[in-house]
Amino acid sequence: MCSCCYPLHLCCLLSFQVREEIDKCGIKIYQFPDCDSDEDDEIKQQDKGLKESLPFAVIGGNTVLEVRGQRVRGRLYPWGIVEVENPSHCDFGKLRNMLIRTHMHDLKDTTNDCHYENYRAQCIQNMT
């Protein structure tokens, strides 16, 4: 989570509290599949990092700002700038990589096998 805004221990505490609230309320979230045993250590570490990052702390920004002589996408607040692409400010990069690069196939399968099939069964049941 955004370690630029809060001390790291506070971010970990906030993330833990959000995870507990998700569990307490019975909210279903995407469950990352376990890595195959034959995957290399780098893939396993990347997967572990994604699982530990849940819930992702993401901030959106459509404004391009000047920061340290570079143009970055972010948001301006009275206390400072939050950069969308800066991993110490935001988990957007992790979320994007997870959605597009590392888990897209599993997400497509889950959508088809679980969500679409549940929707289809409900539609058929409503027709009878």
C-alpha positions in Angstrom: 0.0 0.0 0.0 1.0 3.6 -0.3 4.1 3.7 1.9 4.7 7.3 0.8 1.6 8.6 2.6 1.8 6.5 5.8 4.5 4.6 7.6 4.8 1.1 6.3 3.5 -0.5 9.6 0.4 1.6 9.3 -0.2 0.5 5.7 0.2 -3.1 6.7 -2.3 -2.6 9.5 -4.8 -1.0 7.2 -4.4 -3.8 4.7 -4.8 -6.4 7.4 -8.0 -4.6 8.7 -9.5 -4.5 5.2 -8.7 -8.3 4.7 -10.4 -9.0 8.0 -13.5 -7.0 7.1 -13.7 -8.8 3.7 -13.6 -12.1 5.6 -16.0 -11.0 8.3 -18.6 -9.8 5.7 -18.2 -12.9 3.6 -17.2 -11.0 0.5 -15.9 -13.3 -2.2 -12.7 -12.1 -3.9 -10.5 -13.7 -6.5 -8.4 -16.5 -5.2 -5.1 -16.8 -6.9 -4.4 -20.4 -8.0 -1.4 -22.1 -6.4 1.8 -22.2 -8.5 2.7 -25.5 -10.1 5.6 -27.3 -8.2 7.7 -27.1 -11.3 7.5 -23.3 -11.6 10.8 -21.5 -11.2 11.5 -19.6 -7.9 11.0 -16.1 -9.6 7.4 -17.0 -10.6 6.7 -18.4 -7.1 8.0 -15.2 -5.5 6.0 -13.0 -7.8 2.9 -15.0 -7.1 3.5 -14.9 -3.3 4.0 -11.1 -3.6 0.7 -10.7 -5.4 -1.2 -12.8 -2.8 0.4 -10.8 0.0 -0.6 -7.5 -1.7 -4.3 -8.2 -1.4 -6.3 -6.0 -1.2 -4.6 -3.9 -3.8 -4.4 -0.2 -3.0 -5.1 1.5 -6.3 -5.5 5.1 -7.1 -6.5 6.5 -10.4 -5.3 9.6 -12.0 -5.9 11.1 -15.4 -3.7 14.2 -14.8 -0.1 14.4 -16.0 2.0 16.2 -13.4 5.6 17.4 -13.3 7.5 15.5 -10.5 11.3 15.9 -10.1 11.6 17.0 -13.7 9.6 14.1 -15.1 6.0 14.0 -16.3 4.0 11.4 -14.4 0.3 10.3 -14.2 -1.0 11.0 -10.7 -3.1 13.0 -8.3 -2.3 16.1 -6.5 -3.4 16.4 -2.9 -2.7 19.2 -0.3 -0.1 17.0 1.3 1.6 15.8 -1.9 1.4 13.9 -5.1 0.5 10.3 -5.5 1.9 8.7 -8.6 -0.2 6.0 -10.3 2.9 4.1 -11.7 5.0 4.4 -8.6 4.9 1.0 -6.7 5.6 2.7 -3.4 2.5 4.9 -3.9 0.0 2.5 -5.5 -0.5 -1.2 -6.4 -1.8 -0.3 -9.9 1.2 -1.9 -11.6 0.7 -5.2 -9.6 -3.0 -5.2 -10.5 -2.3 -4.5 -14.2 0.3 -7.3 -14.4 -2.0 -9.7 -12.6 -4.9 -8.9 -14.9 -3.1 -8.8 -18.2 0.1 -10.8 -17.9 0.1 -13.5 -15.2 -3.5 -14.5 -14.4 -5.5 -13.6 -17.5 -6.1 -17.2 -18.5 -7.2 -18.3 -15.1 -9.5 -15.2 -14.9 -11.1 -16.1 -18.2 -11.6 -19.7 -17.1 -13.1 -18.7 -13.8 -15.4 -16.3 -15.5 -16.6 -18.9 -18.0 -16.7 -21.9 -15.7 -18.1 -20.3 -12.6 -19.8 -16.9 -13.2 -21.2 -17.5 -16.7 -22.4 -21.0 -15.8 -24.1 -19.7 -12.6 -25.8 -17.0 -14.7 -26.8 -19.5 -17.4 -28.3 -21.9 -14.8 -30.2 -19.0 -13.1 -31.6 -17.9 -16.5 -32.8 -21.5 -17.3 -34.3 -21.8 -13.8 -36.2 -18.5 -14.3 -37.6 -19.7 -17.6 -39.2 -22.7 -16.0 
